[in-house]
Amino acid sequence: MRVLFTVYPNSLAHLYPVVPLAWALQSAGHEVRIAAHHSSAELITKTGLTPVLLGDPDQPPVRLTDDCAPPHHQDIVNRYADVMGLSPEGREHWIVFYQWLMQPTSDYVRLDRSEAEDLIEFARVWKPDLISWDATIPAAAVAAKVCGAAHTRLLIGHDMFGWSLDRLAENESALKAAGLDPNPLATLIRPLAAKYGYEVDDELLVGQWSIETMLEGLRLPTSTKKLPMRHVPYVDPEPFPKWLYERPEATRCECCGRKNRRRVALSLGESTRRFIKGDWDRAPKIIKALGELDDLEIVATLDKAQLADVEEIPPNVKVIDWVNLPHLLPTCSALIHHGGIGTYSSAVAHKVPQLVCDVEGVSLLMRLVEDGDVNKTGTYRLGWEFDEREEGAPDAATAHWELPAKKVESTVVSDFVISTGAGVRLDHRATTVEEIRDLVWSVATNPCYRHAAAALHDDWLAMPSPSDVIPDLEKLVVQHRR
């Protein structure tokens, strides 16, 4: 069969989770293509898969233009949450969906850009049997309607879309009474669907089913149909450096003479370093604490933006802009990370205990600030990323958005890791340098964390692999393809 994947452009966090399933299908004899904006051509080609390029090659992705969609204002976000009577935890899920995810979703259903039209036209001509779509690319569901393909969402994280749509449906009457749109996602998609003669239904919003890659205890409860599949970490192939397959240089214990040096990885993510200068106040404090642990070799995968406020790199800290975590983690006793799903999953796959950076008690709500320094650490400007546009580029709204000092998934990930015993939360705002030092040492050396990480790895192995789900996908395609 022919399978078409869609991914959000220029994002490794959205591309890499797709690759193992795409390769499993291709290795089983199916034809596979990956559709994304022209700017993603090199990223997709490096995976060994075939890109289908969308949009005008002379135009940047929508998010790097001055007319990209801004986040919803904090007042309307909170008003929805109040009308729906959401719990504090539910409110945070709603914020991720409505303020964080709706803005990139809006990029690729626009009628004044050609990406959606190019995707639909390719599907009409190529006639895929199955379209697997990123939750932020609902134009793919319209394409499936047009060409008659079966279609599924491939969930690369928590299903904030399914969860939020369930809450909206439960509170439809109250939302209407309050003068609020009872389904803003449907409203967003409706103009594109109408252009091709379709009404918005549940399939256009959440697919005919969804491939669920989260472990049982980490999933959000939703009414959508799910096909479980193991999240297999993928990174682009790179030469394997010698220092990665040799153990860290060893020291000897004065008591017994045994070698006891351990390696710890520090990775604070790929996404935010593209548009946040510095790393809030996190990297300087963590690196200072790690410098006091002479018996640990630290490998910090940080770039110059993340290191902007770090005054000194200690002798035991090795800084590398980028290193493949599946290469690094097998030699590590612990991983300190930002709470991203991809990084968490790599630790699970390699049985590595985790310290998840998460600032407790801080909402994920972005706040619009009309004045102040737009280059302030922890802020986001529309249409602008480091290394993509010059720092002097005009800010479309002459305003900036203050971001919380944490990854959007960090709290649910840290809660889950703690519940399994496979790691701890590292709240850099609430702990001292000395407390961080002791926490890292404990996770890296206490066998209880290592045993719990191994048990979590067993749960991961019990999920079907990408190759295992292919027969199920083939049956679902027969059932749903027109």
C-alpha angles and dihedrals in degrees: 000000000000117000125192121194124194122203135182107259127258094003121120088190089064099036103045097059089056097053101075092053092042091052092045089055093045092048089052090058101264123133112245133192131173118211123205142131117301091255090068095060097104094043092053095042091054089062090060092247129119118255126213106206121219133194134014111325088212092057124076121231112286094252089063094055129088093242098055116132115272121223116268112269115263092242095060091043091054093043091058091048092050094050091049091048093229122186118239089263092046091049090059091051089051092050091054091052102039103033103027107029103033092065097059089040089058091056097074104040093060117128093206092062126062101224097093093042091049091051093049093046092050091051090049091054102034093042102209118202092215133025117197110195139194109240089241092058105066090158084082090066089055089049089053091052091051096049098033096242125151109245139200137178115238103214112214093181141355114340096244089157095057093041094049094045089054090053092048091051092049091053100036096124094047092048092051091048089053091051094249127136105257092209114023092171091058089048090053094052098038099087092054093045091048091052088064095040101259134128117224110257135165092275092059089052103043108006129245087287136343132235104231116206100174123102115251097260093049099050124106113233110249137160093237124113111254136200108196118224132170116253102236112197114237133184132171113272114263133167111281107238119222095237089062096059094042119078117247117277104277133231124197128242111241091220103050106005093237120143110253110168114131134191123230125188124217116197123165100181143269101246110060095041087069093066108015118076108216123001101269101260093309109096097050093052096045094046091049090053092047091052089066092060104081093171091062127075108211122206108195116192096201132136130217093270092056091046094048094113098035108113100193137010110223119230093250093054118089110196118205123171093220135001128165108255094212086059095045105039100064088070095044131100093198143003125218109199147159098252099259116155094234094052093044090050092052090055091050091049091054099040092243121155113237140220105198116202108226131151106219121220094020117119121227090229114129114220124211113229117193098197140021134074110332090199091056114136111263097027133119127211123199117254095007138107134164113267090011102072130016117262089242093059112128118262108232096216098031084233139090138214122238111222129207113252095251146063115271093242097041099100097049090044094048092046090052095046090050092048091056094046090237095120150333142257117260108205103184092188095054100040134068125233089256092051091050089050092052092045093053092047092050095051093045095050109026109096091209090074091047092051092049091049088053091051090050088050089054090054089051092050090052091065117089115267122232089262091050094057096053095090089051091049091050091053093047091051091054090050097047108029115104 
